[in-house]
Every structure is written in C-alpha cells, then in structure tokens.
C-alpha cells in the first residue's frame, strides 16, 4: 500500500480511521410542545432523501430553520458532499 507525504495524507481504501462526528450536529433551536425546552439538532452526517408525500409528512412545531443554522448546516454538508 502506498502512502502520500504526511502533509498530504489521505485515507486509502481499507484504511481504518478515527473521525469526530460531533461537529456534524447543528443546533436548530429550542423545541416547543411535547419536547419544550429541549435542544433540537439537524444531524448532517446522515443525509437522506424521503418521499414526504408517501410518508405523510406534517409540519414541525419549530416551523423553519433560522438563516444562521441553515448556513451552518449547509457548510457541514459541504464537507461531506458538494452542494455548490
């Protein structure tokens, strides 16, 4: 197995590495209703796509993510995949 220089290290196929997943949780805000007072998070390390119609989605009590949290979430997701 060939290795790159230490300054340009990149994991190779089959390498086992340590990753700190804590930066991947973005604070969305404080929940209301049944979870009142609890912090809500957007978990960016497991992006998924769902058919919201087939799964009978309903609005969340928090309504929408604020601009700052949305920008932070996009930045974290950009570390995983290029969103542009």
N, C-alpha and C positions, 0 to 999 in steps of 0.2 A: 504494500500500500504506500503510495507516495504522499508526502506531506508538503504543504506550501510553507513558505517562510513564516516564522512566528508572528510577524506584523500583519500578515495577510491570511491568517488561519481561517479555515472554513471547514466545518464538519464534513466528513466524507461518508459515502454510503456505508451503512452498517456501524458507523461510529455511535457510541452512546455518549450523550452529553447532558449536562445539568442546565436547566432553564428555570428562572424565577418567573412564575406566572402571575405574581401579584400586580405588576403594572398593567395587566390586561383587563382588570376590573375598573370600569369608570363609574364614579358616583353619579347617579341620575337625580338624586334628591331624596327628600324625606317622604315616605309613604303616608297616605291617609287611609281612611276607612278601617278595615279589619286589621291592617298592619300599621296603624297610626304610630308615628314616632320612630319607626324603623327605617334605616337607610336602604335605599334601593340602588341596584347596580346594573349596568349594562355589561354583560360578560362577552368581551371581544375575542376571546381565544377560541370560541366555538361558533363561528359564523354559520348560520343555517338559513335556508330559504323554505318557507312554508306556503302552501296554498291557503290563504286566510279565509277564502270562501268555503272550501271543503272542511276546514277545521272550525267553522262557525265562530270566528274571532269576534270579540267585543271590545269596546274602548276600555283603556286602563284608567283608573281614577286620577292618575297624575297628568292625564291629557297628552302632553308632549314633552320632549326632552328640551331643556333650555339650550340656547345657542352655544354657550361655552362647553357644556358637557357633550353636545353633538360634535363640536370641533375636536374635542379631546378623543372621543370615540373614533372619529374618522382617522385621526393621526395614529392611534393604536392599531386600527385595522390596516392602515397602510404599511405597518411593519410586517404584517402577515401576507397581504396581497395588495397589488397596486390598484387603487381606486381612482386615481387621477386627481 
